Amino acid sequence: MKPLTLQEAAAVLGATLSNADGDSVARGVAVDSRAVREGDLFFALRGATDGADFAPDAASRGAVAAVATRPLEVPTLVVEDPLEALTTLARWNLQVDNAPVIVGITGSVGKTTTKDALATILRSAGRKVSATEGNFNNEIGLPLTVLAAPESTEVLVLEMGATHAGDIRHLCGIAPPQIGILTAVSPVHLDSFGSLEALAAAKGELARCVAEDGAFVHPAGVPENARGMDRTFGRRVSFAREAGDGVELWASGVEEREDGLRFVAHLEDVSAEVHSPVFGTHLVAPLLAAMGGGVALGLTIEECAAGLARLKRAGLRGEVYRLRDDILVYDDSYNASPVAMAAVLRYGAENAAQHGRRLVAVLGGMFELGPGAREYHREIGTLADGFGVDVLVCVGDEARWYADTFTGETRTHESAEAAADALETTLLPGDYVIVKGSRGVHLDVLTRRLRESLALV
């Protein structure tokens, strides 16, 4: 964030200073008093609690002032809405001559992998990059990411999540993208959107917000309203797992080895071998999306491939590790949707069969699927049956629906803790275990327990 005095901040935010020295300088922002650093503005947001109650704690940690709806005992910038003030400050921070190129990434699945991969590609090519951390992809997290970026940032890579129509349009209003990347359109958050068509339209808000002279990267075959087919961009890059009509970027020769994923990426008549230390053939699509982003930013396909060789995925997203008795675990427990669940099941089945291992699928429920939630779970149960899962472990209430259509050995548990207790004694030497479920099921608790109790000695 660009440093500014409290007097300057008051002018930007339309705020009134209370009990504050207008010459004091703000150098950062925070919305959690525990995360405050010296010189931060503390935005007292209202949620389950009133952020204003934590302003004294923020001040004790070095906050130069609080941004709140009323004067407080600590230095305060008084505004009508602290969240709107936060977004206003983020917009202001980007209104400079040397503002970074903004890349917006949205999609039902693959956003974080694409974001991490693109940031790695750009850093490998010598670009100064800042990117969304964790799940800071909403109306609070995105402005925080913008304001946390160093002034030297050349490219700002931002995840843009959506649970309602208009969410992505709002985020683009804070940080207008020159490059847009759509990773996928598949069933997720249908309790909010109501239908896949409405979801596609919501994701399509990104295509409508990208600058006319910018670029848009998208999967081939997604609905037209998601990819802005009525718009003309400076560059459009479509990608797919295989070559096809209208596909500009695709993969061939996909295989997984002990050192990670390998494939050949093709961009029109140019190709490059990709060797990336990540696991899961379902990751090819988000890696291609990231390469498309790199190409849109002026890199060659060879430079993109070189960057992917340095990729490291965030925890709980396709991590492979070995437990005692040669038990292998594919931990993709960060989150889940029907498409992602199907991809992980397919991947697990291929690997278990290749090495002659028993396949144990530990599946939590998939949240936010709306009225069709039970049927989506039943479809995954059918897939698990067809992929040859030997033992299906269902964790949580929604996960019981998997068992409706699964004919093999099934075990159900109310919680991740209960499932972990059972698995410690029932896993067999040489098992291949896949773990996947929505965040609310807390399967990270299960995987942590297994790594502790069945650790290699």
Backbone torsions as a table, in degrees:
resi	resn	phi	psi	omega
1	MET	NA	142.0	175.3
2	LYS	-70.0	127.5	177.5
3	PRO	-61.2	144.6	176.2
4	LEU	-153.0	151.6	179.2
5	THR	-74.8	163.4	177.6
6	LEU	-63.8	-32.3	177.1
7	GLN	-64.9	-42.3	177.2
8	GLU	-66.3	-40.1	179.0
9	ALA	-62.8	-38.8	179.1
10	ALA	-63.3	-38.2	179.0
11	ALA	-67.8	-41.5	179.5
12	VAL	-63.7	-41.9	-173.6
13	LEU	-92.2	-6.1	-174.6
14	GLY	64.6	38.1	-174.0
15	ALA	-102.2	163.9	174.0
16	THR	-108.7	131.2	178.1
17	LEU	-79.6	136.6	176.9
18	SER	-134.9	125.2	175.5
19	ASN	56.9	36.7	-172.7
20	ALA	-134.1	151.2	174.0
21	ASP	-91.8	112.7	-175.7
22	GLY	-62.4	-18.6	-179.8
23	ASP	-87.0	-9.4	177.5
24	SER	-63.2	144.7	-173.0
25	VAL	-107.1	130.9	174.4
26	ALA	-97.8	135.2	-177.5
27	ARG	-123.6	-1.8	-179.5
28	GLY	-166.9	-178.7	-179.4
29	VAL	-137.7	158.5	174.9
30	ALA	-153.7	150.9	174.2
31	VAL	-117.8	-4.2	177.7
32	ASP	-119.4	120.1	-176.3
33	SER	-59.5	-27.5	-179.2
34	ARG	-73.0	-17.6	-178.0
35	ALA	-101.1	4.3	-176.7
36	VAL	-65.7	138.7	172.9
37	ARG	-118.6	162.0	-179.2
38	GLU	-53.6	127.3	178.0
39	GLY	90.5	3.3	-179.6
40	ASP	-77.9	151.9	161.9
41	LEU	-88.8	128.9	179.1
42	PHE	-99.9	113.0	179.5
43	PHE	-87.5	113.3	-175.0
44	ALA	-85.6	80.7	-178.0
45	LEU	-76.2	152.4	176.2
46	ARG	-100.4	130.8	176.3
47	GLY	-148.2	-128.0	173.7
48	ALA	-62.9	-27.4	175.4
49	THR	-127.2	166.5	177.5
50	ASP	-93.9	116.2	-178.5
51	GLY	-56.5	-26.4	-179.8
52	ALA	-60.4	-27.7	179.6
53	ASP	-65.5	-20.0	-176.2
54	PHE	-104.1	5.4	-179.6
55	ALA	-60.4	-42.1	177.6
56	PRO	-59.3	-40.1	177.7
57	ASP	-63.6	-42.0	178.4
58	ALA	-61.6	-41.8	179.8
59	ALA	-64.2	-38.2	-179.8
60	SER	-66.8	-22.2	179.5
61	ARG	-93.4	1.1	174.3
62	GLY	114.0	5.5	178.4
63	ALA	-61.9	131.8	-178.2
64	VAL	-76.1	-25.6	176.8
65	ALA	-169.5	160.2	172.4
66	ALA	-101.6	149.9	172.8
67	VAL	-110.8	109.8	-170.4
68	ALA	-143.1	171.1	-177.5
69	THR	-84.6	-4.3	-179.9
70	ARG	-149.8	157.2	176.5
71	PRO	-62.5	139.0	179.6
72	LEU	-119.8	175.9	179.6
73	GLU	-69.8	-21.2	178.3
74	VAL	-96.6	165.0	175.1
75	PRO	-52.1	132.8	-171.3
76	THR	-138.0	139.8	165.4
77	LEU	-101.6	111.3	-174.4
78	VAL	-89.2	121.7	-179.3
79	VAL	-132.2	167.7	177.6
80	GLU	-74.5	-38.0	-175.0
81	ASP	-143.4	107.9	-178.6
82	PRO	-59.8	-34.3	179.4
83	LEU	-67.6	-43.2	176.9
84	GLU	-63.7	-35.3	177.0
85	ALA	-64.1	-38.7	178.3
86	LEU	-62.7	-43.7	179.5
87	THR	-68.2	-36.2	177.8
88	THR	-62.4	-42.5	179.6
89	LEU	-65.3	-38.2	178.4
90	ALA	-64.2	-43.5	177.7
91	ARG	-60.5	-45.4	180.0
92	TRP	-59.7	-39.0	-176.6
93	ASN	-64.9	-23.2	-179.2
94	LEU	-94.2	-3.2	-176.9
95	GLN	-92.6	65.9	178.7
96	VAL	-135.2	161.5	-177.5
97	ASP	-63.8	-34.7	-177.5
98	ASN	-101.0	32.9	-179.8
99	ALA	-61.0	144.8	-179.9
100	PRO	-69.8	156.4	169.8
101	VAL	-70.6	129.8	-176.5
102	ILE	-102.3	128.5	174.9
103	VAL	-111.5	120.8	176.5
104	GLY	-101.5	132.1	-178.8
105	ILE	-123.7	125.9	174.8
106	THR	-138.7	172.0	-179.2
107	GLY	149.6	161.4	-178.5
108	SER	-69.5	-38.6	178.9
109	VAL	-139.4	158.0	172.2
110	GLY	86.9	3.0	-177.0
111	LYS	-61.3	-48.6	-174.8
112	THR	-68.9	-41.4	177.2
113	THR	-61.1	-44.5	178.6
114	THR	-62.2	-44.5	179.5
115	LYS	-60.9	-48.4	179.6
116	ASP	-62.3	-42.2	-178.1
117	ALA	-66.6	-43.5	-179.6
118	LEU	-65.6	-43.2	178.6
119	ALA	-60.6	-40.1	178.4
120	THR	-65.7	-43.0	178.1
121	ILE	-58.8	-46.8	-176.5
122	LEU	-67.8	-40.7	178.3
123	ARG	-65.3	-38.6	177.7
124	SER	-61.6	-31.2	-179.9
125	ALA	-87.2	4.7	175.8
126	GLY	90.8	8.8	178.4
127	ARG	-82.3	147.0	175.1
128	LYS	-89.1	113.1	-168.5
129	VAL	-122.1	140.5	166.0
130	SER	-122.8	146.0	-175.3
131	ALA	-145.9	159.2	176.4
132	THR	-54.9	134.8	174.4
133	GLU	-105.2	144.1	178.2
134	GLY	56.1	-133.9	-179.3
135	ASN	-110.4	35.7	179.2
136	PHE	-78.6	64.5	-174.0
137	ASN	-121.9	21.9	-178.4
138	ASN	-118.4	-164.5	-173.2
139	GLU	-67.6	-16.0	174.5
140	ILE	-98.6	-48.5	-175.4
141	GLY	-65.0	-37.7	-177.2
142	LEU	-65.7	-48.9	177.1
143	PRO	-63.2	-32.3	175.8
144	LEU	-63.3	-40.4	178.1
145	THR	-64.1	-43.7	178.6
146	VAL	-58.8	-46.1	-175.4
147	LEU	-75.8	-19.1	178.6
148	ALA	-84.4	-13.2	-176.5
149	ALA	-70.3	132.1	176.1
150	PRO	-59.9	153.0	-179.1
151	GLU	-63.8	-20.8	-179.7
152	SER	-81.3	-2.6	-176.8
153	THR	-59.3	129.5	178.0
154	GLU	-96.3	-36.1	179.4
155	VAL	-131.9	129.0	179.5
156	LEU	-111.6	112.3	-175.8
157	VAL	-100.5	116.0	-171.3
158	LEU	-121.6	123.4	167.8
159	GLU	-72.5	142.3	178.0
160	MET	-130.0	105.9	179.7
161	GLY	-91.6	161.7	179.8
162	ALA	-149.5	131.7	171.2
163	THR	-118.8	-6.7	177.7
164	HIS	-145.4	156.2	174.1
165	ALA	-58.2	139.1	179.5
166	GLY	94.1	-14.6	-177.8
167	ASP	-62.7	-47.0	-177.4
168	ILE	-69.5	-38.1	176.5
169	ARG	-59.6	-40.2	178.2
170	HIS	-63.8	-44.7	-179.5
171	LEU	-65.2	-38.4	177.7
172	CYS	-66.7	-27.5	176.6
173	GLY	-68.4	-26.4	176.6
174	ILE	-79.8	-46.5	-176.9
175	ALA	-131.2	87.0	-176.9
176	PRO	-62.6	120.9	-176.0
177	PRO	-82.4	138.6	169.2
178	GLN	-87.4	-27.3	178.3
179	ILE	-124.5	133.1	175.5
180	GLY	-119.6	139.2	177.3
181	ILE	-128.1	121.2	173.0
182	LEU	-103.1	122.2	-175.8
183	THR	-86.4	-39.8	-175.8
184	ALA	-173.4	159.1	170.0
185	VAL	-127.1	111.8	-178.5
186	SER	-152.0	165.6	-173.4
187	PRO	-60.7	116.2	173.6
188	VAL	-165.8	144.9	-177.4
189	HIS	59.2	28.0	-177.9
190	LEU	-71.1	-15.2	174.2
191	ASP	-67.7	-23.6	177.5
192	SER	-93.5	-41.4	-174.3
193	PHE	-88.3	-27.7	176.1
194	GLY	89.1	-33.8	-179.1
195	SER	-154.2	161.5	177.9
196	LEU	-66.6	-32.4	178.6
197	GLU	-64.4	-42.9	178.9
198	ALA	-67.4	-36.2	176.9
199	LEU	-63.4	-44.5	179.5
200	ALA	-60.6	-40.4	178.9
201	ALA	-64.5	-38.5	179.1
202	ALA	-66.3	-43.0	177.1
203	LYS	-66.1	-30.5	180.0
204	GLY	-68.6	-10.5	176.3
205	GLU	-60.4	-29.6	178.4
206	LEU	-64.0	-45.5	179.9
207	ALA	-60.9	-32.0	-178.6
208	ARG	-80.5	-13.4	-178.6
209	CYS	-102.9	-13.3	179.2
210	VAL	-67.0	140.6	-179.9
211	ALA	-57.9	146.5	-177.0
212	GLU	-59.8	-34.0	179.6
213	ASP	-91.4	10.1	-179.8
214	GLY	-88.8	-157.2	-177.1
215	ALA	-137.2	151.4	177.8
216	PHE	-132.4	130.5	-178.3
217	VAL	-115.2	131.9	-176.1
218	HIS	-155.4	157.6	175.9
219	PRO	-69.7	144.7	173.4
220	ALA	-67.8	139.5	173.0
221	GLY	91.4	-4.9	176.3
222	VAL	-72.7	158.7	-177.6
223	PRO	-54.1	146.8	-176.9
224	GLU	-60.0	-35.7	-178.2
225	ASN	-71.1	-12.4	176.9
226	ALA	-89.4	-22.8	-175.1
227	ARG	-112.2	9.6	174.3
228	GLY	57.2	50.5	-175.9
229	MET	-68.5	-14.1	177.1
230	ASP	-88.5	4.3	179.9
231	ARG	-110.8	150.8	175.9
232	THR	-110.5	126.1	179.8
233	PHE	-111.6	164.6	173.7
234	GLY	-61.6	-32.2	178.1
235	ARG	-152.7	135.3	173.6
236	ARG	-124.6	130.6	179.8
237	VAL	-124.8	116.7	175.0
238	SER	-102.3	142.7	-178.2
239	PHE	-131.7	159.2	178.7
240	ALA	-161.2	161.5	178.0
241	ARG	-66.4	-22.8	-177.6
242	GLU	-137.0	159.1	177.2
243	ALA	-65.3	151.1	178.8
244	GLY	-176.3	172.7	179.5
245	ASP	-60.2	130.1	176.9
246	GLY	77.5	3.4	179.6
247	VAL	-92.9	121.6	-176.7
248	GLU	-93.1	-32.0	-175.8
249	LEU	-129.6	123.3	-177.7
250	TRP	-147.2	174.0	-178.0
251	ALA	-120.8	154.3	172.2
252	SER	-144.0	162.4	176.8
253	GLY	61.7	35.9	-178.2
254	VAL	-68.3	128.3	175.6
255	GLU	-152.6	157.0	177.9
256	GLU	-117.7	131.9	178.5
257	ARG	-119.7	179.9	-178.7
258	GLU	-63.1	-25.2	-179.4
259	ASP	-96.6	6.2	174.8
260	GLY	126.9	-158.6	-172.1
261	LEU	-92.2	138.4	177.6
262	ARG	-133.3	140.1	172.5
263	PHE	-164.3	169.7	175.2
264	VAL	-105.9	124.8	177.1
265	ALA	-95.7	136.6	-179.0
266	HIS	-120.9	129.8	173.7
267	LEU	-123.6	101.7	-173.8
268	GLU	54.6	-113.1	-175.9
269	ASP	-103.9	15.0	178.7
270	VAL	-115.0	142.6	178.9
271	SER	-135.4	158.4	178.6
272	ALA	-151.7	140.1	177.6
273	GLU	-79.6	134.1	178.9
274	VAL	-110.9	124.1	172.7
275	HIS	-123.0	107.0	-176.0
276	SER	-123.2	132.7	-175.8
277	PRO	-79.2	51.1	175.6
278	VAL	-125.2	162.7	-173.2
279	PHE	-124.7	133.6	179.2
280	GLY	123.6	111.8	-178.7
281	THR	-66.0	-18.1	176.8
282	HIS	-70.6	-7.9	178.5
283	LEU	-83.7	-6.6	-179.4
284	VAL	-57.4	-43.8	-177.2
285	ALA	-61.5	-51.3	178.0
286	PRO	-64.9	-30.0	176.3
287	LEU	-67.5	-39.6	175.6
288	LEU	-64.1	-39.4	177.8
289	ALA	-59.8	-41.7	178.2
290	ALA	-65.4	-40.3	177.1
291	MET	-63.3	-38.3	176.3
292	GLY	-61.3	-39.3	176.3
293	GLY	-63.9	-41.2	177.7
294	GLY	-61.5	-43.7	178.9
295	VAL	-62.2	-42.2	179.6
296	ALA	-62.6	-25.6	179.4
297	LEU	-93.6	10.8	172.4
298	GLY	96.0	6.7	178.7
299	LEU	-86.1	157.6	174.3
300	THR	-84.5	163.0	178.5
301	ILE	-65.3	-30.5	176.6
302	GLU	-66.7	-40.2	177.5
303	GLU	-64.9	-38.0	178.0
304	CYS	-64.1	-44.0	179.6
305	ALA	-62.3	-41.1	179.2
306	ALA	-62.6	-38.1	178.9
307	GLY	-66.3	-39.1	-178.3
308	LEU	-65.5	-20.0	177.1
309	ALA	-67.3	-16.5	-178.3
310	ARG	-103.7	4.6	-172.9
311	LEU	-69.5	136.8	170.3
312	LYS	-128.6	127.2	-177.7
313	ARG	-82.9	154.2	175.9
314	ALA	-67.3	156.7	-179.1
315	GLY	-57.6	149.9	177.7
316	LEU	71.1	9.5	-178.6
317	ARG	-120.1	80.4	176.6
318	GLY	78.1	34.8	178.7
319	GLU	-87.6	132.8	178.8
320	VAL	-110.2	129.5	176.7
321	TYR	-147.8	160.3	-176.1
322	ARG	-109.1	135.7	175.6
323	LEU	-104.9	-177.6	176.8
324	ARG	-58.2	153.8	177.9
325	ASP	62.9	30.5	175.4
326	ASP	59.8	33.1	175.2
327	ILE	-84.6	124.2	178.4
328	LEU	-101.0	138.0	-179.8
329	VAL	-123.4	130.4	170.4
330	TYR	-106.1	105.1	-172.9
331	ASP	-98.4	104.1	175.8
332	ASP	-124.5	46.1	-169.6
333	SER	-84.0	4.4	-174.4
334	TYR	-62.1	-43.1	-179.1
335	ASN	-165.4	178.0	-176.1
336	ALA	-156.1	146.5	170.3
337	SER	-144.9	165.6	-178.5
338	PRO	-55.6	-43.6	-178.7
339	VAL	-66.3	-45.1	179.9
340	ALA	-65.7	-38.5	179.4
341	MET	-63.3	-44.5	179.3
342	ALA	-61.9	-40.6	-178.8
343	ALA	-65.0	-40.9	-179.2
344	VAL	-69.9	-38.2	177.0
345	LEU	-62.2	-44.7	179.4
346	ARG	-62.0	-44.5	179.9
347	TYR	-62.3	-45.9	180.0
348	GLY	-62.7	-40.5	179.9
349	ALA	-63.9	-41.8	179.7
350	GLU	-62.4	-43.7	-177.2
351	ASN	-72.8	-39.1	178.1
352	ALA	-63.4	-43.4	-179.9
353	ALA	-66.0	-39.3	-178.1
354	GLN	-61.1	-33.4	-176.2
355	HIS	-109.8	9.6	176.6
356	GLY	64.0	39.2	-178.0
357	ARG	-106.2	152.5	171.8
358	ARG	-71.9	135.6	-176.8
359	LEU	-101.1	119.1	177.5
360	VAL	-113.0	119.4	-179.9
361	ALA	-105.7	115.3	177.2
362	VAL	-101.2	104.9	-172.1
363	LEU	-118.5	125.2	170.7
364	GLY	-90.5	170.4	179.2
365	GLY	-67.8	159.5	175.3
366	MET	-106.1	118.5	-174.2
367	PHE	-90.4	165.8	171.6
368	GLU	62.2	39.5	179.7
369	LEU	-103.1	3.7	175.1
370	GLY	70.2	-158.9	-175.5
371	PRO	-60.0	-25.2	-179.1
372	GLY	-88.7	14.2	-174.0
373	ALA	-57.9	-45.8	-177.4
374	ARG	-62.2	-40.7	-178.2
375	GLU	-67.8	-38.3	176.8
376	TYR	-61.5	-40.8	178.1
377	HIS	-66.3	-40.1	178.6
378	ARG	-63.1	-37.5	178.0
379	GLU	-63.4	-38.6	178.1
380	ILE	-68.0	-36.1	175.5
381	GLY	-60.9	-40.2	177.3
382	THR	-64.5	-42.4	178.2
383	LEU	-62.6	-43.2	179.2
384	ALA	-59.2	-38.8	177.4
385	ASP	-63.6	-46.8	-177.7
386	GLY	-69.0	-30.0	179.8
387	PHE	-81.5	-4.2	175.4
388	GLY	83.2	29.5	174.9
389	VAL	-60.6	130.7	-178.5
390	ASP	-84.4	-41.4	179.0
391	VAL	-133.3	125.2	177.9
392	LEU	-106.6	118.6	179.4
393	VAL	-106.4	113.2	-176.3
394	CYS	-99.8	125.1	-175.3
395	VAL	-118.5	117.5	179.8
396	GLY	99.3	168.1	-174.5
397	ASP	-63.0	-51.3	-176.6
398	GLU	-62.2	-32.1	-176.4
399	ALA	-64.7	-19.7	178.7
400	ARG	-61.9	-24.4	-179.8
401	TRP	-68.1	-24.2	176.0
402	TYR	-58.3	-37.9	-175.1
403	ALA	-69.7	-16.4	180.0
404	ASP	-58.7	-34.0	-173.9
405	THR	-119.5	6.6	179.0
406	PHE	-98.6	127.6	-173.2
407	THR	-97.9	-7.9	-177.8
408	GLY	-87.8	-161.4	-178.7
409	GLU	-69.9	125.1	-176.3
410	THR	-125.6	139.6	173.7
411	ARG	-131.8	135.4	-178.8
412	THR	-119.3	142.6	-179.8
413	HIS	-139.7	143.9	-178.0
414	GLU	-73.0	-27.1	-174.2
415	SER	-144.1	163.9	177.0
416	ALA	-63.1	-36.5	179.1
417	GLU	-62.7	-44.9	179.6
418	ALA	-64.6	-40.1	178.5
419	ALA	-64.7	-39.8	179.2
420	ALA	-63.0	-42.3	178.4
421	ASP	-57.7	-44.2	-177.7
422	ALA	-70.3	-40.9	-176.5
423	LEU	-66.7	-30.4	-179.1
424	GLU	-57.9	-29.7	-176.8
425	THR	-107.6	-11.6	-174.7
426	THR	-108.4	-15.7	175.8
427	LEU	-67.1	142.3	-178.5
428	LEU	-106.3	154.3	176.8
429	PRO	-53.3	134.9	177.8
430	GLY	83.8	1.8	179.1
431	ASP	-63.2	150.0	170.7
432	TYR	-110.8	120.0	-172.8
433	VAL	-115.8	127.4	171.6
434	ILE	-110.7	141.1	-177.5
435	VAL	-127.3	122.6	-176.2
436	LYS	-153.8	136.3	177.6
437	GLY	178.5	167.4	178.3
438	SER	-67.8	155.2	-175.5
439	ARG	-56.3	-35.9	-176.2
440	GLY	-65.9	-13.4	178.1
441	VAL	-81.7	-17.8	176.8
442	HIS	62.3	44.5	177.9
443	LEU	-69.0	-14.1	174.1
444	ASP	-63.1	-29.0	175.2
445	VAL	-64.5	-43.1	179.4
446	LEU	-62.5	-48.5	-176.8
447	THR	-66.5	-35.2	177.4
448	ARG	-65.1	-41.0	178.5
449	ARG	-62.6	-42.4	-179.3
450	LEU	-65.3	-40.3	-178.9
451	ARG	-66.6	-27.2	178.6
452	GLU	-83.0	-46.3	-173.5
453	SER	-80.4	-27.9	-178.9
454	LEU	-114.7	33.2	-177.7
455	ALA	-67.6	149.8	174.1
456	LEU	-64.5	140.8	178.6
457	VAL	-118.0	NA	NA
